[in-house]
Amino acid sequence: MRAWLRSFDPDLPRDVWLLQVGGVMNSFGNGIVLPFLVIYLHNVRGFGLGTAGLVVATSAATLVVAGVLAGPLVDRLGPRLVLATGLAMQSVGFGLFPLVRQPWHAFALIAIEGAGSAGFWPSQSTLIARLTPPERRHAAFAQQRVTMNLGIGLGAFAGGLIAADTRASSFTVLFIVDAVTFLAYVAVVAFVSDPGIAPEDRSDTPASYRAVVRDGLFVRLWALNFLFVTAGYSLFNLVPPFARDQSHVSGTEIGVFFFVNTFLIVVIQLPISRAIEGRRRMRALALMPVLWAVAWLLVDVGGAWLDTTGTFLVISVALAVFGIGECFHGPAHQALVAEIAPAHLRGRYMSAHSLSWGLAGTVGPAAGGFILAASPFTLWPLAAGVCAAAAAAAVALEERVPEALRRIPRRAPELPVLDVAA
């Protein structure tokens, strides 16, 4: 029991914990909004599912375009300033969403939010990597997943209670709370220090994206993450409209879906991160898309063969399985990207890596929205097949990972306490 409890302590510096506190507040706001964004656009504002999917995809597309500029800004101006600016832009984007009346309003605001997100992710990841010793980075990115999902789970549960019907006023509350949480994270960032680049990690080599795209391992990790997001993460927000349209699941029950998923991640993420220390990184990573394939097939079964109660129970189990899979991404994949990135290029590496999320986040919801509208029960088996292919690709990539990085680092053993009196 004592060892199990110790597995919840990631052994991270104080400033990293501050970032995680800010992340909880920020992700709480996102959890309130994101599960209900497509429902808001479709059921409240009357946009078609295809259009609503394109709005979600526009955020990711803007992230791609703005992300190219974000990397150099992080390396030159520092991650703290870029992080605070990105959060402010996201606050404006989502905070004005209650004013949406026409599709172009939604496209414009989500573009502002997407540009802010382009600065948020590489700056936050760069700051975490700078503040955390190399041997604890996998734990730091695992903890990042815990705080993000804790906030999203609580937010989704609260959002389901607030948006229990399709009144526009209930969704206005969701967007305002989300905007406030972004600003709360800005306040937290003011108390976080940036150690900068250590003298021994400085380089006279000109900083450019050319060095990033010449890194063959990074390019392959980028492509792998593209598959993960396209067939996994980006389809997560299409589960609520699928469940509502096919089985008439309520808004409160949709909030429970997300709460179950994120609560499970909060409980098991750090123990899983501790359990896979010393294990082969890419094989641990391959478990993620395998579990996701199982989850998507369960979602399809729940919507096709069961009634409202049965669908609710099966999709809850499916999203729990999906959450278990998510626990392998941070310590296995995200930490590896931070390890292979030279310190003076880390902003560019993280920004380029964010582009895989942005591009896949464009393709996934856009294509998924139209597939969902045309043939709802085709989407989930198709996504499961892509997940299975991604698992095979992860195992095959191991031979290209440097020998020293093939296994997830172990925590330093605790030294015995000496009895000085003896």
C-alpha positions as CSV (number, residue, x, y, z in Angstrom):
1,M,0.0,0.0,0.0
2,R,2.8,2.4,0.9
3,A,4.5,1.8,-2.5
4,W,1.2,2.3,-4.3
5,L,0.7,5.6,-2.5
6,R,4.2,6.7,-3.4
7,S,3.4,6.1,-7.1
8,F,1.2,9.2,-6.9
9,D,4.2,11.4,-6.1
10,P,5.9,12.4,-9.4
11,D,8.7,14.1,-7.5
12,L,8.6,17.3,-9.5
13,P,9.9,20.9,-8.7
14,R,7.7,23.5,-7.2
15,D,7.3,25.6,-10.4
16,V,6.2,22.6,-12.3
17,W,3.5,22.0,-9.7
18,L,2.4,25.7,-10.1
19,L,2.0,25.1,-13.8
20,Q,-0.1,22.0,-13.0
21,V,-2.4,24.0,-10.7
22,G,-2.9,26.6,-13.5
23,G,-3.5,23.7,-15.9
24,V,-6.3,22.3,-13.7
25,M,-8.1,25.6,-13.8
26,N,-7.6,26.0,-17.5
27,S,-8.7,22.5,-18.4
28,F,-11.8,22.8,-16.1
29,G,-13.0,25.6,-18.4
30,N,-12.2,23.5,-21.5
31,G,-14.1,20.6,-20.1
32,I,-17.1,22.7,-19.6
33,V,-17.1,23.8,-23.3
34,L,-15.5,21.2,-25.5
35,P,-17.9,18.3,-25.1
36,F,-20.8,20.6,-25.9
37,L,-19.4,22.8,-28.6
38,V,-20.8,20.7,-31.5
39,I,-24.2,20.4,-29.7
40,Y,-24.2,24.2,-29.2
41,L,-23.6,24.9,-32.9
42,H,-25.9,22.2,-34.1
43,N,-28.8,22.2,-31.7
44,V,-28.8,25.8,-30.5
45,R,-27.6,27.8,-33.5
46,G,-29.0,25.4,-36.1
47,F,-25.8,24.7,-38.0
48,G,-25.5,21.3,-39.8
49,L,-23.3,18.6,-38.3
50,G,-20.8,19.0,-41.2
51,T,-20.5,22.7,-40.6
52,A,-20.2,22.2,-36.9
53,G,-17.4,19.7,-37.5
54,L,-15.7,22.2,-39.8
55,V,-15.8,24.9,-37.0
56,V,-14.0,22.5,-34.6
57,A,-11.5,21.7,-37.4
58,T,-10.8,25.4,-38.0
59,S,-9.4,25.7,-34.5
60,A,-6.9,23.0,-35.4
61,A,-6.2,24.4,-38.9
62,T,-5.4,27.8,-37.3
63,L,-3.1,26.1,-34.9
64,V,-1.2,24.7,-37.8
65,V,-0.7,28.1,-39.5
66,A,0.1,30.0,-36.3
67,G,2.1,27.2,-34.9
68,V,4.9,27.8,-37.4
69,L,5.4,31.2,-35.9
70,A,5.0,30.1,-32.3
71,G,8.2,28.0,-32.2
72,P,10.6,30.8,-33.0
73,L,8.8,33.1,-30.6
74,V,9.2,30.6,-27.8
75,D,12.9,30.2,-28.5
76,R,13.5,34.0,-28.8
77,L,11.0,35.6,-26.3
78,G,10.8,32.7,-23.8
79,P,7.9,30.3,-23.1
80,R,6.3,32.4,-20.2
81,L,5.4,35.4,-22.4
82,V,4.1,33.2,-25.3
83,L,2.1,31.1,-22.9
84,A,0.4,34.1,-21.3
85,T,-0.4,35.6,-24.7
86,G,-1.8,32.4,-26.0
87,L,-4.1,32.0,-22.9
88,A,-5.4,35.6,-23.4
89,M,-6.3,34.9,-27.0
90,Q,-8.1,31.7,-26.1
91,S,-10.1,33.7,-23.5
92,V,-11.2,36.2,-26.1
93,G,-12.1,33.5,-28.6
94,F,-14.3,31.3,-26.4
95,G,-15.6,34.2,-24.3
96,L,-17.3,35.8,-27.3
97,F,-18.9,32.6,-28.5
98,P,-22.4,33.4,-27.0
99,L,-22.6,36.1,-29.7
100,V,-22.4,33.6,-32.6
101,R,-25.4,33.8,-34.9
102,Q,-24.0,33.0,-38.3
103,P,-21.4,30.3,-39.2
104,W,-18.8,33.0,-40.1
105,H,-19.0,34.3,-36.5
106,A,-18.0,30.9,-35.2
107,F,-15.2,30.4,-37.7
108,A,-13.7,33.8,-36.8
109,L,-13.8,33.3,-33.1
110,I,-12.5,29.7,-33.2
111,A,-9.6,31.0,-35.4
112,I,-8.6,33.4,-32.6
113,E,-8.8,30.5,-30.1
114,G,-6.8,28.3,-32.4
115,A,-4.1,30.9,-32.8
116,G,-3.9,31.2,-29.0
117,S,-3.7,27.4,-28.7
118,A,-0.8,27.5,-31.2
119,G,1.2,29.5,-28.6
120,F,-0.1,27.7,-25.6
121,W,1.0,24.1,-26.2
122,P,4.7,24.5,-27.3
123,S,5.3,27.2,-24.7
124,Q,3.8,25.1,-21.8
125,S,5.7,22.0,-22.9
126,T,9.0,23.9,-23.3
127,L,8.6,25.4,-19.9
128,I,7.9,22.0,-18.3
129,A,11.0,20.6,-20.0
130,R,13.2,23.4,-18.8
131,L,12.0,23.2,-15.2
132,T,12.2,19.4,-14.9
133,P,15.4,17.3,-14.6
134,P,15.7,14.9,-17.6
135,E,15.2,11.8,-15.5
136,R,11.8,13.1,-14.3
137,R,10.4,14.5,-17.6
138,H,8.3,11.4,-18.3
139,A,6.7,11.9,-14.8
140,A,6.2,15.6,-15.6
141,F,4.3,14.9,-18.8
142,A,2.3,12.2,-17.1
143,Q,1.4,14.7,-14.4
144,Q,0.4,17.2,-17.1
145,R,-2.0,14.6,-18.4
146,V,-3.4,14.1,-14.9
147,T,-4.1,17.8,-14.3
148,M,-5.5,18.3,-17.7
149,N,-7.9,15.4,-17.4
150,L,-8.9,16.2,-13.8
151,G,-10.0,19.7,-14.9
152,I,-11.7,18.4,-18.1
153,G,-13.6,15.7,-16.2
154,L,-14.8,18.0,-13.5
155,G,-15.6,20.6,-16.2
156,A,-17.5,18.2,-18.4
157,F,-19.6,17.0,-15.4
158,A,-20.4,20.6,-14.4
159,G,-21.1,21.4,-18.1
160,G,-23.6,18.5,-18.3
161,L,-25.5,19.9,-15.4
162,I,-25.5,23.4,-16.8
163,A,-26.3,22.6,-20.4
164,A,-29.0,20.0,-19.6
165,D,-31.2,21.5,-22.2
166,T,-30.7,23.5,-25.4
167,R,-31.4,27.0,-24.1
168,A,-28.8,29.5,-25.4
169,S,-28.4,31.1,-21.9
170,S,-27.1,27.9,-20.4
171,F,-24.4,27.7,-23.0
172,T,-23.5,31.4,-22.4
173,V,-22.6,30.4,-18.8
174,L,-20.3,27.7,-20.2
175,F,-18.3,30.0,-22.5
176,I,-17.9,32.8,-19.8
177,V,-16.6,30.3,-17.3
178,D,-14.1,29.0,-19.8
179,A,-12.9,32.5,-20.6
180,V,-12.3,33.2,-16.9
181,T,-10.3,30.1,-16.4
182,F,-7.8,31.1,-19.2
183,L,-7.2,34.4,-17.4
184,A,-6.8,32.6,-14.1
185,Y,-4.0,30.5,-15.6
186,V,-2.3,33.8,-16.8
187,A,-2.2,34.9,-13.1
188,V,-0.6,31.6,-12.1
189,V,2.1,31.9,-14.8
190,A,3.2,35.2,-13.2
191,F,4.5,33.2,-10.3
192,V,6.4,30.7,-12.4
193,S,10.1,31.3,-13.1
194,D,11.9,30.4,-16.4
195,P,15.4,29.1,-15.8
196,G,16.3,29.6,-19.5
197,I,18.8,27.5,-21.3
198,A,21.7,26.2,-19.3
199,P,25.2,27.4,-20.5
200,E,26.3,23.8,-21.4
201,D,23.2,23.4,-23.6
202,R,23.7,26.6,-25.6
203,S,24.7,26.2,-29.2
204,D,26.3,28.4,-31.9
205,T,24.3,26.5,-34.6
206,P,21.7,28.8,-36.2
207,A,18.3,28.0,-34.9
208,S,15.8,27.1,-37.7
209,Y,13.2,24.6,-38.6
210,R,15.6,23.0,-41.1
211,A,17.3,21.2,-38.3
212,V,13.9,20.0,-37.0
213,V,12.8,18.4,-40.3
214,R,16.2,16.8,-40.8
215,D,15.7,14.8,-37.6
216,G,14.4,11.5,-39.0
217,L,13.3,10.2,-35.6
218,F,11.3,13.3,-34.9
219,V,9.6,13.2,-38.3
220,R,8.5,9.6,-37.7
221,L,7.3,10.4,-34.2
222,W,5.4,13.3,-35.7
223,A,3.7,11.1,-38.3
224,L,2.8,8.6,-35.6
225,N,1.2,11.2,-33.5
226,F,-0.7,12.4,-36.5
227,L,-2.3,9.0,-36.7
228,F,-3.0,8.9,-32.9
229,V,-4.8,12.3,-33.0
230,T,-6.7,11.7,-36.3
231,A,-8.2,8.3,-35.2
232,G,-8.2,8.9,-31.5
233,Y,-8.2,12.3,-29.7
234,S,-9.9,14.3,-32.5
235,L,-12.9,12.0,-32.6
236,F,-13.5,12.1,-28.9
237,N,-15.8,15.2,-29.2
238,L,-17.9,13.4,-31.8
239,V,-19.1,10.8,-29.3
240,P,-21.6,13.1,-27.6
241,P,-23.6,14.0,-30.8
242,F,-23.4,10.3,-31.9
243,A,-24.8,9.1,-28.6
244,R,-27.5,11.9,-28.5
245,D,-28.7,11.4,-32.1
246,Q,-28.6,7.6,-32.1
247,S,-29.8,6.7,-28.6
248,H,-31.1,10.0,-27.2
249,V,-28.6,10.2,-24.4
250,S,-29.1,13.3,-22.2
251,G,-26.7,16.1,-21.7
252,T,-26.2,15.1,-18.1
253,E,-25.3,11.6,-19.2
254,I,-22.8,13.0,-21.7
255,G,-21.2,14.9,-18.9
256,V,-20.9,11.6,-17.0
257,F,-19.2,10.0,-20.0
258,F,-16.4,12.5,-19.8
259,F,-16.2,12.4,-16.0
260,V,-15.7,8.6,-16.0
261,N,-13.0,8.9,-18.7
262,T,-11.1,11.7,-16.9
263,F,-11.6,10.4,-13.4
264,L,-10.0,7.1,-14.3
265,I,-7.0,8.9,-15.9
266,V,-6.5,11.0,-12.7
267,V,-6.5,7.8,-10.6
268,I,-4.3,5.6,-12.7
269,Q,-2.0,7.9,-14.7
270,L,0.8,8.3,-12.2
271,P,0.7,4.6,-11.1
272,I,0.9,3.6,-14.8
273,S,3.8,6.1,-15.3
274,R,5.6,4.6,-12.4
275,A,4.8,1.0,-13.5
276,I,6.3,1.4,-17.0
277,E,9.6,2.9,-15.7
278,G,12.4,0.8,-17.1
279,R,10.1,-0.7,-19.7
280,R,10.5,-0.4,-23.5
281,R,9.0,2.9,-24.5
282,M,7.6,2.1,-27.9
283,R,5.9,-1.1,-26.8
284,A,4.2,0.8,-24.0
285,L,3.1,3.4,-26.4
286,A,1.7,0.8,-28.8
287,L,-0.8,-0.3,-26.1
288,M,-2.5,3.1,-26.4
289,P,-4.0,2.7,-29.9
290,V,-4.8,-0.9,-29.3
291,L,-7.0,0.1,-26.4
292,W,-8.5,2.9,-28.4
293,A,-9.5,0.5,-31.2
294,V,-11.4,-1.6,-28.6
295,A,-13.0,1.6,-27.3
296,W,-14.3,2.8,-30.7
297,L,-15.8,-0.7,-31.4
298,L,-17.6,-0.5,-28.1
299,V,-19.0,2.9,-29.0
300,D,-20.3,1.5,-32.3
301,V,-21.9,-1.4,-30.6
302,G,-23.5,0.8,-27.9
303,G,-25.1,3.1,-30.5
304,A,-26.2,0.4,-32.9
305,W,-27.7,-2.4,-30.8
306,L,-28.7,-0.9,-27.4
307,D,-31.3,1.4,-26.0
308,T,-30.6,4.6,-24.1
309,T,-29.6,3.0,-20.8
310,G,-27.5,0.3,-22.5
311,T,-25.8,2.9,-24.7
312,F,-25.0,5.0,-21.7
313,L,-23.4,2.1,-19.8
314,V,-21.4,0.7,-22.8
315,I,-20.1,4.1,-24.0
316,S,-19.1,4.9,-20.4
317,V,-17.0,1.7,-20.4
318,A,-15.6,2.5,-23.8
319,L,-14.4,5.9,-22.8
320,A,-12.9,4.4,-19.6
321,V,-10.9,2.0,-21.9
322,F,-10.0,5.0,-24.0
323,G,-8.7,6.8,-20.9
324,I,-6.5,3.9,-19.9
325,G,-4.9,4.1,-23.3
326,E,-4.3,7.9,-22.9
327,C,-2.1,7.2,-19.9
328,F,0.7,5.9,-22.1
329,H,1.0,9.0,-24.3
330,G,2.6,11.5,-22.0
331,P,5.4,9.4,-20.4
332,A,6.1,7.4,-23.6
333,H,5.7,9.8,-26.5
334,Q,5.7,13.4,-25.3
335,A,8.7,12.9,-23.0
336,L,10.6,11.3,-25.9
337,V,10.1,14.3,-28.1
338,A,11.4,16.5,-25.2
339,E,14.4,14.3,-24.8
340,I,15.5,14.3,-28.5
341,A,15.1,18.1,-28.9
342,P,18.2,20.2,-28.5
343,A,17.7,22.8,-25.8
344,H,18.1,25.8,-28.1
345,L,15.5,24.3,-30.5
346,R,13.0,23.0,-28.0
347,G,10.4,25.6,-28.8
348,R,10.6,24.8,-32.5
349,Y,10.4,21.0,-31.8
350,M,7.4,21.4,-29.5
351,S,5.7,23.8,-32.0
352,A,6.3,21.4,-34.9
353,H,5.0,18.6,-32.8
354,S,1.9,20.6,-32.0
355,L,1.3,20.8,-35.8
356,S,0.7,17.1,-35.8
357,W,-2.1,17.7,-33.3
358,G,-3.4,20.7,-35.4
359,L,-3.4,18.9,-38.8
360,A,-4.9,15.8,-37.4
361,G,-7.4,17.8,-35.4
362,T,-8.4,19.4,-38.7
363,V,-8.7,16.1,-40.6
364,G,-10.4,14.1,-37.8
365,P,-13.4,16.3,-36.9
366,A,-13.9,17.5,-40.5
367,A,-13.9,14.0,-42.1
368,G,-15.5,12.5,-39.0
369,G,-18.3,15.0,-38.9
370,F,-19.3,14.3,-42.5
371,I,-19.0,10.5,-42.1
372,L,-21.1,10.8,-38.9
373,A,-23.8,12.7,-40.8
374,A,-23.7,10.2,-43.8
375,S,-23.1,6.9,-42.1
376,P,-22.8,7.1,-38.3
377,F,-21.9,3.4,-37.8
378,T,-19.1,3.5,-40.3
379,L,-17.0,6.0,-38.4
380,W,-16.0,4.0,-35.4
381,P,-14.8,0.7,-37.1
382,L,-12.8,2.9,-39.6
383,A,-11.1,4.7,-36.7
384,A,-10.4,1.4,-35.0
385,G,-8.6,0.1,-38.1
386,V,-6.4,3.2,-38.2
387,C,-5.6,2.8,-34.5
388,A,-4.5,-0.8,-35.1
389,A,-2.2,0.3,-37.9
390,A,-0.7,3.0,-35.6
391,A,0.1,0.4,-33.0
392,A,2.1,-1.7,-35.5
393,A,3.9,1.5,-36.6
394,A,4.9,2.3,-33.0
395,V,6.5,-1.1,-32.5
396,A,8.4,-0.9,-35.8
397,L,9.8,2.5,-34.9
398,E,11.7,1.3,-31.8
399,E,14.8,0.3,-33.8
400,R,15.3,4.0,-34.8
401,V,15.2,5.2,-31.2
402,P,18.6,5.7,-29.6
403,E,19.5,2.8,-27.3
404,A,19.8,5.2,-24.3
405,L,16.2,6.4,-24.8
406,R,14.5,3.1,-25.6
407,R,13.4,2.5,-22.0
408,I,11.6,4.9,-19.8
409,P,13.9,6.2,-17.1
410,R,13.6,4.7,-13.6
411,R,13.2,6.9,-10.5
412,A,16.4,7.0,-8.5
413,P,16.3,4.4,-5.6
414,E,15.6,5.8,-2.2
415,L,18.7,5.8,0.0
416,P,18.4,4.0,3.4
417,V,18.3,6.3,6.4
418,L,21.6,6.1,8.3
419,D,21.4,5.8,12.1
420,V,24.1,8.4,13.0
421,A,23.6,7.7,16.7
422,A,24.9,4.1,16.2
